[in-house]
Amino acid sequence: MHKMCVMGVRTSWRTVADGEFFCPDCGGDRNYLRRTGRRRLTVLGVPLLSRGAAGPVLECSACRGHFGPDALDHPTTVRFSAMLRDAVHTLTLALLAAGGTSSRAVRDTAVATVRAAGFADCSEDQLLTLLAALAADTGRVTGSYEAAAAGHCTHQGMDPCGTALAIELHESLEPLAPHLAPAGREALLLQGARIALADGAYTPAEREVLSTVGSALMLRPADTHRLLAAARTPS
């Protein structure tokens, strides 16, 4: 014999937006509906009294799970891949700006690193052209913009191109770091170390860039120093 539900609370949902997000339950990119609702006290299934607002929630179109709006803080797989690819590209440019353009080995390693990150058609000419454009873009590296970099880059010999790239490093790496496991953050630093070491020991400018990378990736200075030392030691 089934018992009749005499009284309860029912939520009436309304869709206010949609989009794509990384679903925590599905573990992948999914479409979502952003929904708000009203709770109502029901008697014998008939809605009577309002019990206030519900939501907003994100409803996954695949699993129908409900999640808070903070689920949008996690980048989609597509967005995360783009962030990682751009971070490697910026890191590479910063190391080339630190003096690596004079070495064939460094240039070759830089191009291979950027291609492996997802820019399959990257060429040496493209990287050098970008560096030249940064050096010429004086509007990006003077005044308050240069002052903003002062807290991130203290190497006295760093040129304006390097100063601008120090800012770019923080802008590209800091949003990415929370979504990388510790091993992933270390691997990104080591990619930079391999570029710097392609022609021998680190130069002071290269060390400054790699220290900036470690800081932006939320690595402790001691861990950055340890990783850079380990990369220098042949296995």
Salt bridges, closest charged atoms under 4 A:
GLU59 OE1 - ARG35 NH1 3.28
GLU59 OE2 - ARG64 NH1 3.39
GLU59 OE1 - HIS66 NE2 2.78
ASP108 OD1 - ARG104 NH1 3.25
GLU124 OE1 - ARG104 NH1 2.58
GLU124 OE2 - ARG107 NE 3.01
GLU168 OE2 - ARG140 NH2 2.09
GLU174 OE2 - HIS170 ND1 2.61
GLU186 OE2 - ARG226 NH2 3.66
ASP223 OD2 - ARG220 NE 3.09
ASP223 OD1 - ARG226 NH2 3.49
